[in-house]
Amino acid sequence: MTSLAAETRENVNAMSEVRPQRADAQRNRRRLLDAATAVFCERGLDVSVGDIAHRAGVGRATLFRNFPTKDHLIVAIVVDRFSEAVARGRALLDAPDAGEALFALIDESVGRQRTDRTLFDALDDVWLSHPEIHEAHSQLIATLDALLVRAQLAGAVREDVSAVDVLMLLKGVCEAGSSFQNVDPEIALRQLDLVRAAISTPDHQRRLRGRRPTIEDLNWPDPAAPAAAQGTAAQGVTAEGTAAQGVTAEGTAAQGV
């Protein structure tokens, strides 16, 4: 277990090695990343670089010195998000409660994903296959796996669960949190607790957060309503079902985890 944690730390350190920048250059880069993330989440990836530079309070020349193209900027944002999750996971590798450490990373990552959902929804598999993004995502999975193994050795998590199992479950949580936001803004927290219940050992169960959703929450069409209104409602249900079936780029990140 020690060697696994050490290997994860070495990988994270290697991923973090960049050419030193002046303090002001580092601040400008950070401002550009934060501004671009906010603008992309608000308006999608078609926003102009001029709008991003304006939001960051820098000139276009400063933006292009840091990121030659908008694609470079998008890649940097995604890698930055994954790297933040890796750093959080790395810090949890020495936490005294291995089970709580694993679920802390999962909770934090899904919470961040909900904030960045619009951005990650716009990313397809082409982006996720980019070498830098793929490497950062691999580091994230390795960190998640290290935390998972610690939790399994501590007896908090089932031995037959893998990190990829966890990622697949979290995709469903991300979709539920979006498709059924109208039921309860905190519905994702309850779904996270169900994931926890599914992979935890019997001695490590806990009460689910939030209220139990009911069939009334789904807003099924009223049989007495006009046919046109029913059709519109049925289309909404179909759209939700389609969204729940899809595996989005944001889900893969789960991304973040």
KOLDO-426644 format. One record per residue: x, y, z of N, C-alpha, C, CB in turn; chain. Coordinates in steps of 0.05 Angstrom, whole numbers, always signed. Each point is the difference from the previous one (the first is absolute). Glycine has a CB too. Layout:
BEGIN
     n_x     n_y     n_z    ca_x    ca_y    ca_z     c_x     c_y     c_z    cb_x    cb_y    cb_z  cadena
       X       Y       Z       X       Y       Z       X       Y       Z       X       Y       Z       A
...
END
This chain:
BEGIN
     n_x     n_y     n_z    ca_x    ca_y    ca_z     c_x     c_y     c_z    cb_x    cb_y    cb_z  cadena
     +17     -24      +0     -17     +24      +0     +17     +25      +0     -36     -25     +24       A
     +58     +24      -9     +18     +24      +1     +12      +5     -27     +11     -10     +47       A
      -3     -11     -61     +12      +4     -27     -21     +11     -19     +32     -38      +9       A
     -57     +30      -7     -21     +10     -17      -4     +30      +5     -22     -45      +0       A
     +21     +53     +25      -3     +29      +6     +24     +15     -10     -28     -11     +40       A
     +52      +0     -36     +24     +14      -9      +1      +3     -30     +24     -19     +39       A
     -33      -2     -54      +0      +1     -29     -20     +22      -9     +12     -49      -3       A
     -35     +51     +16     -19     +20      -7     +11     +28      +4     -37     -31     +12       A
     +51     +35     +10     +12     +26      +6     +21      +7     -22      -8      -7     +50       A
     +24     -13     -57     +21      +5     -21     -13      +8     -26     +30     -33     +23       A
     -52     +20     -30     -14      +6     -25     -11     +28      +1     -11     -48      -7       A
      -1     +56     +30     -11     +27      +3     +22     +21      -2     -37     -19     +28       A
     +60     +14     -15     +22     +19      -1     +10      +3     -28     +12     -13     +46       A
     -10      -9     -61      +9      +1     -28     -19     +17     -17     +23     -45      +6       A
     -49     +41      -1     -20     +14     -15      +1     +30      +6     -29     -41      +0       A
     +38     +48     +24      -1     +28      +8     +25     +16      -8     -28     -15     +38       A
     +48      +2     -50     +25     +13      -6      -4     +18     -25     +26     -39     +19       A
     -25     +65     -15      -2     +19     -22     +23     +20      +2     -51      -6      -1       A
     +56     +20     -21     +21     +20      +0      -8     +23     +18     +14     -13     -47       A
      +4     +21     +65      -7     +21     +19      -9     +26     -14     +32     -20     +33       A
     -52     +34     -22      -9     +25     -11      +3     +22     +21     -33     -24     -31       A
     +35     +49     +22      +0     +22     +19     -26      +1     +14     +32     +26     -29       A
     -32     -14     +52     -25      +2     +16     -23     +13     -15     +28      +1     +41       A
     -22     +21     -55     -21     +14     -15     -10     -17     -23     +20     +44     +13       A
      -2     -59     -26      -8     -18     -22     -18     -22     +11     +42     +11     -25       A
     -35     -22     +48     -16     -21     +12     -28     +11      +7     +41     -22     +19       A
     -42     +46      -8     -26     +12      +6     -17      +4     -25     +21     +23     +40       A
      -9     -13     -61     -15      +4     -25     -10     -27     -11     +28     +41     -10       A
     -12     -61     +11      -9     -26      -9     -23     -10     +16     +47     -11     -15       A
     -45     +14     +41     -22      -9     +18     -26     +16      -6     +34     -12     +36       A
     -31     +38     -40     -23     +17      -5     -13      -8     -27     +21     +38     +26       A
      -5     -45     -45     -11      -8     -26     -14     -27      +2     +37     +25     -23       A
     -26     -44     +38     -13     -26      +4     -27      +3     +14     +46     -22      +2       A
     -46     +38     +19     -24      +4     +15     -22     +15     -16     +27      +1     +42       A
     -18     +19     -57     -19     +16     -16     -11     -17     -23     +25     +42     +11       A
      -7     -57     -24     -10     -17     -22     -19     -22     +10     +43      +8     -24       A
     -37     -20     +47     -18     -20     +11     -28     +12      +5     +39     -23     +21       A
     -39     +47      -9     -26     +13      +6     -15      +6     -26     +20     +19     +42       A
      -6      -7     -62     -14      +8     -25      -9     -25     -15     +28     +42      -2       A
     -12     -63      +0      -8     -24     -14     -24     -13     +14     +47      -7     -14       A
     -48      +7     +40     -23     -11     +15     -25     +16      -5     +31     -18     +34       A
     -28     +44     -37     -23     +18      -4     -10      -1     -29     +17     +29     +36       A
      +2     -30     -56      -8      +5     -28      +9     -22     -19      +1     +48     +11       A
     +13     -69      -2      +9     -20     -18     +27      +6     -11     -47      -9     -11       A
     +57     -10      -6     +27      +2     -10      +3     +19     -24      +7     -46     +16       A
     -29     +57     -26      +2     +18     -24      +7     +28      +8     -33     -29     -23       A
     +35     +35     +48      +7     +27      +9     +26      +9     -12     -26      -7     +43       A
     +30     +33     -48     +24     +10     -12     +23      +3     +21     -28     +24     -35       A
     +52     -26     +25     +23      +4     +18      +1     +28     +10     +25     -35     -24       A
     -36     +54      +9      -1     +28      +9     -17      +2     +25      +7     +16     -47       A
     -29     -30     +48     -18      +1     +23     +14     -13     +24     -40      -2     -30       A
     +56     -19     +25     +14     -13     +22     +21     +19     +12      -8     -45     -21       A
     +23     +58      +3     +21     +19      +9     -12     +23     +15     +28     -12     -39       A
     -51     +22     +30     -14     +22     +13      -9      -9     +28     -15     +18     -44       A
      +4     -42     +46      -9     -10     +27     +24      -3     +19     -38     -24     -22       A
     +61     +16     +11     +24      -4     +17     +14     +26      +6      +5     -44     -20       A
     -12     +66      +6     +13     +25      +5     +28      +2     -12     -27      +4     +41       A
     +32     -18     -63     +26      +1     -14      -5      +4     -29     +21     -31     +34       A
      +1     +37     -49      -2      +5     -28      +0     -27     -16     +22     +44      +6       A
     -30     -42     -31      +1     -24     -17     +28     -11      -3     -40     +17     -24       A
     +60      +1     +23     +28      -8      -3      +8     -18     +24     +10     +42     -27       A
     -18     -34     +51      +6     -16     +24     -13     -27      -2      +4     +42     +27       A
     -29     -43     -37     -13     -26      -3     +15     -18     -19     -44     +22      +9       A
     +52     -11     -32     +13     -16     -20     +29      -8      +8     -28     +22     -35       A
     +40      -6     +52     +27      -8     +10      -3     -25     +17     +16     +48      -1       A
     -38     -50     +16      -4     -23     +17     -13     -24     -15      -5     +31     +38       A
     -13     -24     -57     -15     -21     -14      -1      +8     -29     -27     -12     +42       A
     +43      +0     -59      +1      +8     -29     -27      -1     -14     +47     -16      +0       A
     -64      -3      +8     -26      -3     -12     -21      -5     +21     +20     -18     -42       A
     -45     +21     +35     -21      -6     +19      +0     -29      +8     -28     +37     -19       A
     +35     -55      +1      +2     -28      +6     +20      -5     +22     -13     -11     -47       A
     +36     +25     +46     +20      -2     +22     -12      +8     +27     +37      +9     -34       A
     -53     +11     +33     -13     +10     +25     -19     -21     +11      +5     +48     -16       A
     -21     -60      -2     -20     -20      +9     +15     -24     +12     -33     +16     -35       A
     +54     -25     +22     +15     -23     +10     +11      +7     +27     +12     -14     -46       A
      -1     +38     +49     +12      +9     +26     -21      +0     +22     +34     +27     -25       A
     -58     -19     +19     -21      +1     +20      -7     -29     +10     -19     +42     -20       A
     +15     -60      +1      -7     -27      +7     +22     -13     +16     -28      -4     -41       A
     +53      +7     +32     +23     -11     +15      +2     +12     +27     +25      -7     -43       A
     -31     +33     +45      +1     +14     +26     -21     -12     +19     +15     +42     -22       A
     -39     -48     +12     -21     -11     +17      +8     -28      +9     -35     +26     -25       A
     +46     -43      +7      +8     -26      +8     +23      +1     +20     -14     -18     -45       A
     +33     +37     +40     +23      +2     +18      -9      +9     +28     +29     +12     -39       A
     -49      +5     +41     -10      +8     +26     -12     -25     +15     -10     +47     -18       A
      -4     -64      +3     -11     -24     +13     +22     -19      +8     -42      +5     -28       A
     +62      -7     +12     +23     -17      +7     +14     +10     +26      +6     -11     -49       A
      -3     +38     +50     +12     +11     +24     -16      -5     +25     +20     +36     -29       A
     -47     -33     +26     -17      -6     +23      +2     -29      +8     -32     +37     -14       A
     +32     -55      -5      +2     -28      +5     +27      -7     +13     -30      -9     -38       A
     +51     +22     +28     +27      -5     +11      +1      +8     +30     +20      +7     -46       A
     -33     +16     +52      +0      +9     +28     -15     -19     +18      +3     +47     -16       A
     -22     -62      +4     -16     -19     +16     +12     -27      +4     -39     +24     -16       A
     +61     -29      +2     +13     -27      +2     +10      -6     +28     +13      +5     -48       A
      -8     +15     +64     +10      -5     +28     -22      +6     +21     +46     +12     -16       A
     -71      -8      +7     -21      +4     +19      -4     -24     +18     -23     +31     -33       A
     +17     -27     +58      -3     -23     +19     -23     -19      -7     +20     +29     +35       A
     -42     -19     -46     -22     -17      -6      +0      -4     -31     -27     +16     +40       A
     +35     -39     -48      +4      -6     -29     -27      +1     -15     +40     -28     +11       A
     -61     +18      +2     -26      +0     -14     -11     +28      -4      -9     -43     +20       A
     +11     +60      +1     -10     +28      -2     +17     +15     -20     -16      -2     +48       A
     +42      -4     -49     +17     +14     -19      -9      -5     -29     +38      -4     +32       A
     -44     -21     -38     -10      -7     -27     -26     +16      -6     +21     -46      +3       A
     -40     +45     +15     -25     +13      -6      +1     +30      +1     -22     -40     +18       A
     +42     +51      -4      +4     +29      +0      +8      +9     -28     +13      -1     +49       A
      +5     -14     -61      +9      +7     -27     -23      -2     -20     +46     -16     +10       A
     -62      -5      -7     -23      -4     -18     -20     +23      +3      +7     -50      +3       A
     -14     +57     +22     -19     +21      +4     +10     +27     -11     -15     -24     +41       A
     +40     +30     -36     +12     +26      -9      +0      +1     -30     +28      +3     +41       A
     -20     -26     -54      +2      +0     -29     -27      +3     -14     +41     -29      +5       A
     -61     +15      +6     -26      +3     -12     -11     +28      +4      -9     -49      +8       A
     +14     +61     +16      -8     +27      +5     +12     +19     -20      -5     -11     +48       A
     +31      +8     -54     +13     +17     -19     -11      -4     -28     +42      -1     +28       A
     -47     -24     -35     -11      -7     -26     -27     +14      -5     +24     -44      +2       A
     -40     +46     +19     -26     +13      -2      +4     +30      -7     -21     -33     +32       A
     +42     +45     -21      +6     +28      -6      +9      +3     -28     +12      +7     +48       A
      +4     -25     -58     +12      +2     -27     -16     -15     -21     +44      +5     +22       A
     -68     -13     -16     -15     -19     -18      -2     +11     -29     -25     -15     +40       A
     +19     +41     -43      -4     +11     -27     +26      -3     -16     -35     +32     +17       A
     +57     -27      -5     +26      -3     -13      +5     -29      -9     +18     +38     +27       A
     -21     -57      -8      +6     -27      -7     -20     -13     -19     +22      -4     +44       A
     -47     +14     -44     -20      -9     -18      +8      +6     -29     -35      +6     +35       A
     +50     +16     -39      +8      +8     -27     +24     -16     -10     -18     +45     +10       A
     +31     -60      +7     +23     -16      -8      -8     -27      -9     +28     +26     +32       A
     -18     -35     -55      -6     -27     -10     +25     -18      +3     -34     +19     -32       A
     +32     -43     +21     +22     -19      +4     +26      +9     -14     -34     -36      +3       A
     +31     +53     -23     +24     +10     -14     +18     +16     +20     -25      +2     -44       A
     +12     +14     +61     +15     +15     +20     +12     -19     +20     -31     +40      -6       A
     +15     -60     +15     +10     -17     +21     +23     -18     -10     -46      +1     +20       A
     +49      -4     -46     +23     -15     -10     +25     +16      -4     -33     -29     -23       A
     +31     +55     +28     +24     +18      -2     +21     -11     +19     -29     +41     -13       A
     +54     -42      +5     +21     -12     +17      +2     +12     +28     +25      -9     -42       A
     -26     +35     +44      +3     +12     +27     -24      -6     +17     +27     +37     -20       A
     -51     -36      +8     -24      -6     +16      -1     -29      +7     -25     +36     -24       A
     +33     -53      +5      +0     -29      +6     +20      -7     +22     -12      -9     -48       A
     +35     +22     +48     +20      -5     +21     -11      +9     +27     +37      +5     -34       A
     -49     +19     +35     -10     +11     +25     -23     -18     +10     +13     +47     -13       A
     -30     -56      -5     -22     -18      +9     +11     -27     +10     -30     +22     -34       A
     +51     -32     +22     +12     -25      +9     +12      +4     +29     +11     -13     -48       A
      +0     +36     +53     +11      +6     +26     -23      +1     +21     +39     +25     -21       A
     -61     -14     +13     -23      +1     +17     -11     -27      +7     -11     +44     -19       A
      +9     -61      -1      -9     -28      +5     +20     -14     +19     -23      -1     -45       A
     +49      +5     +40     +20     -13     +18      -3      +9     +29     +31      -3     -40       A
     -37     +29     +43      -4     +11     +28     -25     -12     +12     +24     +42     -13       A
     -45     -43      -2     -25     -12      +9      +4     -29      +8     -26     +32     -29       A
     +42     -46     +12      +5     -28      +6     +16      -4     +26      -1      -9     -50       A
     +20     +27     +54     +16      -2     +25     -18      +4     +24     +41     +17     -24       A
     -59      +2     +23     -18      +5     +22     -19     -24      +4      +3     +50      -8       A
     -12     -61     -14     -18     -23      +1     +13     -24     +13     -23     +17     -42       A
     +48     -22     +34     +15     -23     +12      +3      +4     +30     +24      -8     -44       A
     -17     +32     +52      +2      +6     +29     -26      -6     +15     +35     +35     -10       A
     -57     -27      -2     -26      -4     +12      -7     -30      +1     -15     +45     -16       A
     +23     -59      -5      -5     -29      +0     +17     -15     +21     -11      +3     -49       A
     +36      +6     +52     +17     -13     +20      -9      +6     +28     +38      +4     -32       A
     -52     +19     +35     -11      +8     +26     -26     -14      +6     +23     +44      -4       A
     -34     -58     -16     -25     -14      +4     -25     +17      -4     +24     -29     +30       A
     -20     +53     -41     -22     +19      -3     -15      -4     -27     +24     +32     +30       A
     -10     -43     -49     -12      -2     -27      +4     -29     -10     +10     +48     -10       A
     -30     -57      -5      +1     -28     -11     +25      -5     -15     -50      +1      -2       A
     +61     -25      +4     +25      -7     -13      -3      -4     -30     +14     -21     +42       A
     -38     +17     -52      -4      -6     -28      -8     +25     -17     -14     -46     +14       A
     +20     +70      -3      -6     +25     -14     +26     +11     -11     -40      +9     +30       A
     +38      +2     -55     +23     +13     -12      -5     +30      -3     +12     -42     -24       A
     +10     +57     +18      -3     +29      -3     -18      +6     -24     +46      +7     +20       A
     -45     -24     -41     -16      +5     -23     -30      -5      +7     +38     -14     -31       A
     -43      -6     +48     -28      -4     +10     -10     +26     +13      +9     -49      +8       A
      +7     +61      +8      -8     +25     +13      -5     +22     -20     +27     -13     +40       A
     -10     +16     -60      -4     +20     -20     -27      -4     -15     +50      +5      -5       A
     -55     -30      -2     -25      -6     -14     -25      +7     +17     +24     -37     -25       A
     -22     +31     +51     -23      +7     +17      -3     +31      +2      +8     -43     +26       A
     +15     +57     -25      -2     +29      +2     -11     +13     -25     +39      -2     +31       A
     -36     -11     -54     -13     +11     -24     -30      +1      +4     +37     -19     -28       A
     -48      -2     +40     -29      +0      +5      -8     +22     +20      +0     -48      -9       A
     +17     +53     +29      -6     +21     +19      +0     +27     -14     +21     -27     +37       A
      -2     +32     -55      +2     +25     -14     -25      +5     -17     +50      -4      +0       A
     -59     -17     -14     -24      +3     -16     -25      +4     +17     +22     -29     -35       A
     -24     +14     +57     -23      +3     +17      -1     +29     +12      +1     -49     +11       A
     +22     +59      -3      +1     +27     +11      -9     +21     -19     +36     -15     +29       A
     -32     +10     -56      -8     +19     -20     -29      -4      -9     +47      +2     -15       A
     -54     -27      +9     -27      -6     -11     -22      +4     +20     +22     -33     -31       A
     -16     +29     +57     -21      +1     +20      +5     +23     +20      -7     -49      -5       A
     +20     +70      -5      +6     +23     +17     -26     +12     +11     +41      +9     -27       A
     -63     -11     +11     -25     +12      +8     -13     -15     +24      -7     +15     -47       A
     +15     -41     +51     -11     -15     +22     +11     +10     +26      -4     -40     -29       A
     +31     +44     +30     +13      +9     +24     +28     +10      -8     -26     -32     +30       A
     +33     +57     -25     +26     +10      -8     +23     -17     +11     -19     +45      -1       A
     +14     -60     +23     +21     -16     +13      -3     -29      -6      +3     +34     +36       A
     -18     -41     -58      -5     -28      -7     +26     -15      -4     -44     +13     -20       A
     +65      +1      +9     +25     -14      -5     +13     -10     +26      +6     +29     -40       A
     -10     -15     +62     +12      -9     +25     -13     -27      +9      +8     +48     +13       A
     -34     -50     -17     -13     -25      +7     +10     -23     -18     -41     +25     +15       A
     +45     -19     -41      +9     -21     -18     +29      -8      +7     -30     +18     -37       A
     +46      +2     +46     +27      -7      +9      -1     -19     +24     +16     +45     -16       A
     -35     -40     +34      -3     -18     +23      -8     -28      -9     -13     +39     +29       A
      -3     -41     -50      -7     -27     -10     +24     -14     -12     -47     +17      -9       A
     +65      -1      -5     +25     -12     -10     +16     -10     +24      +0     +31     -40       A
      +2     -14     +61     +15      -8     +23     -11     -26     +12     +10     +48      +9       A
     -37     -50      -7     -12     -24     +11      +6     -24     -17     -37     +28     +19       A
     +38     -24     -46      +5     -22     -18     +28     -12      +3     -33     +20     -31       A
     +53      -3     +37     +27     -10      +0     +12      -4     +28      +6     +22     -44       A
     -21     -12     +65     +10      -3     +27      -6     -27     +11      -7     +49      +7       A
     +23     -58     +13      -5     -25     +14     -23      +5     +19     +48     -15      -4       A
     -61      -7     +13     -24      +3     +17      +4     +16     +26     -14     -43     -18       A
     +38     +42     +29      +6     +15     +25      +5     +29      -4     +19     -42     +17       A
     -19     +51     -43      +6     +28      -5     -23     +14     -15     +49     -11      -1       A
     -73      +4      +6     -23     +12     -12      -8     +25     +16     -16     -45     -18       A
      +2     +64      +5     -11     +23     +14     -26      +9     -13     +47     +14     +13       A
     -61      +3      +1     -26      +9      -9      +3     +18     -25     -18      -2     +47       A
      -1      -1     -66      +1     +16     -24      -8     +29      +6     -11     -40     -27       A
     +25     +58     +13      -7     +28      +3     -25      +7     -17     +48     +11      +8       A
     -62     +10      +0     -23     +10     -15     -25     -17      +3     +33     +18     -32       A
     -53     -10     +18     -26     -14      +2      -2     -21     -23     -21     +41     +22       A
      +2     -59     -18      -5     -20     -20     -17     +12     -23      +3     -37     +35       A
      +7     +36     -59     -16     +10     -22     -24     -18      -5     +41     +21     -21       A
     -63     -10     +12     -24     -15      -5      -8      +2     -30     -16      +9     +47       A
      -3     -25     -55      -9      +0     -28     -12     +28      -7      -8     -50      +2       A
      -3     +63     +17     -11     +27      -5     +22     +20      -8     -37      -9     +32       A
     +61      +4     -22     +23     +18      -7      +7      -1     -30     +17      -6     +46       A
     -25     -16     -59      +7      -3     -28     -17     +16     -19     +16     -45     +11       A
     -38     +56      +0     -18     +17     -16     -10     -14     -25     +25     +39     +16       A
     -36     -63     -12     -12     -15     -22     -24     +15     -10     +16     -44     +19       A
     -22     +42     -45     -23     +15     -11     -27      -9     +12     +26      +6     -43       A
     -43     +14     +47     -27      -6     +11     -17     -12     -21      +4     +38     +32       A
     -16     -62     -27     -17     -13     -21     -23     +18      -9     +13     -44     +19       A
     -21     +63      -2     -23     +17      -6      +8     +25     -16     -23     -17     +41       A
     +50     +21     -43      +9     +24     -14      -3      -3     -30     +33      +8     +37       A
     -34     +15     -51      -3      -1     -30     +23     -16     -12     -23     +44      +0       A
     +17     -57     -23     +20     -17     -13     +25     +15      -6     -37     -27     -19       A
     +35     +52     +10     +23     +16      -8     +19      +4     +24     -26     +23     -35       A
     +13     -17     +58     +16      +4     +24     +14     -26      +9     -31     +37     +14       A
     +16     -60     -17     +12     -25      +7     +24      -6     -18     -44     -17     +16       A
     +41     +24     -41     +22      -6     -19     +25     +16      +8     -33      -9     -36       A
     +29     +34     +44     +23     +17      +8     +13     -12     +24     -22     +40     -19       A
      +6     -49     +39     +11     -12     +24     +14     -25      -6     -36     +20     +27       A
     +25     -37     -45     +12     -25      -7     +27      +5     -13     -45     -21      -6       A
     +47     +42     -11     +25      +7     -12     +21      +6     +21     -24     +17     -41       A
     +16      -2     +62     +19      +6     +21     +10     -24     +14     -23     +43      +6       A
      +5     -63      -1      +8     -25     +13     +20     -14     -18     -44      -3     +25       A
     +38      +2     -51     +18     -13     -19     +27     +13      +0     -39     -13     -28       A
     +39     +39     +29     +26     +14      +0     +16      -7     +24     -20     +38     -26       A
      +6     -40     +50     +14      -7     +24     +11     -28      -2     -29     +30     +26       A
     +13     -48     -38     +10     -28      -3     +24      -1     -18     -46     -16      +8       A
     +45     +31     -30     +23      +0     -18     +25     +11     +14     -31      +6     -39       A
     +27     +15     +54     +23     +11     +15     +12     -20     +19     -20     +46      -5       A
      +2     -61     +19      +9     -19     +19     +15     -23     -13     -38     +13     +30       A
     +30     -20     -55     +13     -22     -13     +28      +8     -11     -45     -18     -12       A
     +48     +43      +5     +25      +8     -13     +23      +0     +19     -26     +28     -31       A
     +50     -33     +20     +25      +1     +15     +14     +25     -10      +3     -50      +8       A
      -4     +71      +8     +11     +26      -9     +29      +2      +7     -45     +21      +5       A
     +58      -1     -18     +28      +5      +8      +2      +8     +29     +10     +14     -47       A
     -30      +1     +56      +1      +7     +29      -3     -24     +17     -20     +44     -11       A
      +5     -64      +3      -2     -24     +16     +26     -15      +1     -47      -3     -13       A
     +61      +2     -10     +26     -13      +0     +19     +13     +20      -7     -14     -48       A
      +6     +40     +49     +17     +14     +18      -7      -5     +28      +8     +33     -34       A
     -33     -36     +39     -16      -4     +24      +5     +11     +25      -6     -33     -21       A
     +14     +30      -5     +21     +10     -16      +8     +24     +12     -15     -19     -40       A
     +25     +20     +48     +15      +7     +19      +0     -10     +21      -2     +29     -18       A
     -23     -56     +29     +20     -18      -6      -5      -7     -27      +7     -16     +45       A
END
